[in-house]
């Protein structure tokens, strides 16, 4: 479990005495529920995991796998799958569920798109996922940096398919259009939770703005697959999850992911309950009947987990729907 007050010495000399989440430091400790057997994962540490980690460190890149404390890092890095997090390791927002460092970020690394492209080539990735912190301090929210990274990967490894997981670019005029023009293969933007929880879980975002953003991607380029994900176990009601599915389908979203929320520390939003595997299967069945091309709904589902395999399944599902 990550500790909010960990000073992370050695990670960044400029922040040696700065808490990772200063806005959460004064919060009382939340209660901790005992994890059920189905939520346990194997600890990382295999030779291939170490090789992936070495390539990431060599290029001085940030991964959401590490920053968000993803439980699947051992499995994914064993397969040389990593989700790169561009625009630094510090987010301008302070979502109650997230383990990424919060504060005022530094300037963009103009060489980062080429560094990511080089790492993609060295890892031999056929499919790559690129995400980022929120950069509300930037005029375009980092949209051009996303576009440059997509173009750099295309130039370095033309056969690699590209999936992006973006922030909402809230109130940044023209930002979404700039990213869509770079033509990623999959455009992912997570709703994260049901709308009734936004004020406490995702206070810097707006639920219907996120829905509209996903809808707008399809309007700009219908060939791009769209994707969104939520966490459950935060205190939502079942009917709220089903309504959220309908909202996403109204925006023509292709792919839905549903996973169990795991609190990074006792200072974060607490886990209200652990959703059972049978409930996840039920969500998958219902979402499929609502018309999603693909659904991943398990306790350990995460946005980028099995992304390459899922992209292949998305293409097959689209062809089947078109009767080809």
Secondary structure, DSSP 8 states (H G I E B T S, - for coil): ---TT---TTT-GGGTTS-TTGGGTTS---------GGG-------HHHHHHHHHHHHTT--BHHHHTT-TTHHHHHHTT--EEEES-SEESS--TT--SEES------TTHHHHHHHHHHHHT-SEEEEEE---TTSTTTTHHHHHHHHHHHHHH-TT-EEEEE----TT-TTHHHHHHHT--SEEE---BS-GGGHHHHSTTS-HHHHHHHHHHHHHH-TTSEEEEEEEESSS--HHHHHHHHHHHHHTT--EEEEEE---SSTTS--------HHHHHHHHHHHHHTT-SEEEESTT--TTTTHHHHHHHHHHHHHHHTT-
